[in-house]
């Protein structure tokens, strides 16, 4: 019983550290995040932080894991089996573009950390997009293309597009919406029979 209580308290403190680190990172940028800033904001000793995390990188990795899962869960909620591949693609890519605009630090953190590693796994979304494209081809909506290569190209294109959105601070939401429309139309015109 005592051990369970201690474990719960430890997990709660670990989450508070992550929440504080995320808050600092979103306000000041994750490059500026430091153990010292976390301890100062939480009013804890550095020993408590180091008891839960080896270093700043481990904290950032934990934040990336949590935020990546959160993004994935949100995207899964947006998918609608009753809608065609193009509508689902538009919904998902639009959501990600708005996220990149509204939460640029979080978007940059997840994308740059997740995809900059030399051992980065192939994103599950490329496989999912490939499956959508296969269905679109079967339904006669999308011309015959290699769905795996097309999915890789489309995902990479939007990843870069959204990275640029997240790093351009003088854009308005209206401009982002207009640029998204151009980007999406360019891509869909390349894969559709007629649109």
SVG drawing of the C-alpha trace seen along z (x, -y; Angstrom):
<svg xmlns="http://www.w3.org/2000/svg" viewBox="-20 -39 42 41">
<polyline fill="none" stroke="black" stroke-width="0.4" points="0.0,0.0 2.8,-2.4 4.7,-1.5 1.7,-2.2 1.2,-5.6 4.9,-6.4 4.7,-5.3 1.6,-7.5 3.3,-10.5 6.4,-9.9 4.4,-9.6 2.5,-12.8 5.7,-14.7 7.2,-13.3 4.2,-14.6 4.5,-18.0 8.1,-18.2 7.0,-17.5 4.2,-20.0 6.5,-22.7 9.1,-21.9 6.5,-22.0 5.2,-25.3 8.7,-26.8 9.5,-25.3 6.4,-26.8 7.0,-30.2 10.8,-30.5 11.6,-27.8 12.9,-24.3 16.5,-25.3 16.2,-27.7 14.8,-25.0 17.1,-24.0 17.0,-22.0 17.7,-25.2 14.6,-26.9 12.4,-23.9 13.6,-23.8 13.2,-27.6 9.7,-27.5 8.7,-24.5 10.6,-25.6 12.3,-22.2 15.9,-21.2 17.8,-19.9 18.1,-16.5 14.4,-15.9 14.5,-16.6 17.5,-14.3 15.8,-11.6 13.2,-11.3 15.2,-12.3 18.8,-11.8 19.1,-15.1 17.2,-17.8 17.3,-15.5 15.4,-12.8 12.7,-15.4 12.4,-16.6 12.2,-13.0 9.4,-12.3 7.5,-15.4 7.9,-14.4 6.6,-11.0 3.5,-12.4 2.8,-15.1 3.3,-12.7 0.8,-10.3 -1.6,-13.2 -1.3,-14.3 -1.8,-10.7 -4.9,-10.3 -6.4,-13.6 -5.7,-12.6 -7.3,-9.2 -10.4,-10.9 -10.6,-13.0 -10.6,-10.0 -14.0,-9.1 -14.4,-5.7 -17.6,-7.1 -15.6,-9.8 -13.4,-9.4 -9.6,-9.5 -9.4,-13.1 -11.8,-14.4 -9.9,-12.6 -6.5,-13.8 -7.8,-17.4 -9.2,-17.1 -6.0,-15.7 -3.5,-17.9 -5.6,-21.0 -5.7,-20.1 -1.9,-19.7 -1.4,-23.0 -3.5,-24.9 -1.6,-23.1 1.7,-24.2 0.4,-27.8 -1.2,-28.0 1.4,-25.9 4.6,-26.3 7.0,-25.5 5.1,-22.2 4.9,-21.3 8.6,-22.1 9.6,-20.1 7.7,-17.0 8.6,-17.1 12.3,-18.0 13.0,-15.6 11.0,-12.8 12.3,-13.1 15.9,-14.3 17.2,-11.1 19.2,-9.0 17.3,-6.0 13.9,-7.6 11.2,-5.0 9.1,-5.4 6.0,-7.2 2.9,-5.1 1.0,-7.8 2.9,-7.0 1.5,-3.5 -1.9,-4.8 -1.9,-7.3 -0.7,-4.5 -3.7,-2.4 -6.1,-5.4 -4.5,-5.9 -5.0,-2.2 -8.7,-2.5 -8.9,-5.7 -7.4,-3.9 -9.9,-1.0 -12.8,-3.4 -11.7,-5.1 -11.1,-8.4 -7.3,-8.4 -5.3,-7.5 -3.1,-4.5 0.1,-5.4 2.5,-3.6 0.6,-4.3 3.7,-3.8 5.8,-6.3 2.9,-8.7 2.2,-8.5 5.9,-9.1 6.0,-12.2 2.7,-13.6 3.6,-13.2 7.0,-14.7 5.6,-17.6 3.1,-18.5 5.7,-17.9 7.9,-20.5 5.0,-22.9 3.9,-22.8 7.4,-23.2 7.6,-26.4 4.3,-27.6 5.4,-27.0 8.7,-28.9 7.1,-32.0 6.0,-34.2 4.4,-37.0 1.6,-34.9 -2.1,-35.4 -4.6,-32.6 -6.2,-33.8 -2.8,-33.5 -2.2,-30.1 -5.6,-28.9 -5.0,-30.3 -1.5,-28.7 -3.0,-25.4 -5.6,-25.5 -2.8,-26.0 -0.7,-23.2 -3.6,-20.8 -4.8,-21.6 -1.4,-21.1 -1.1,-17.7 -4.6,-16.5 -4.3,-17.6 -1.3,-15.4 -3.1,-12.2 -6.8,-12.6 -8.4,-11.7 -10.5,-14.8 -11.2,-17.4"/>
</svg>
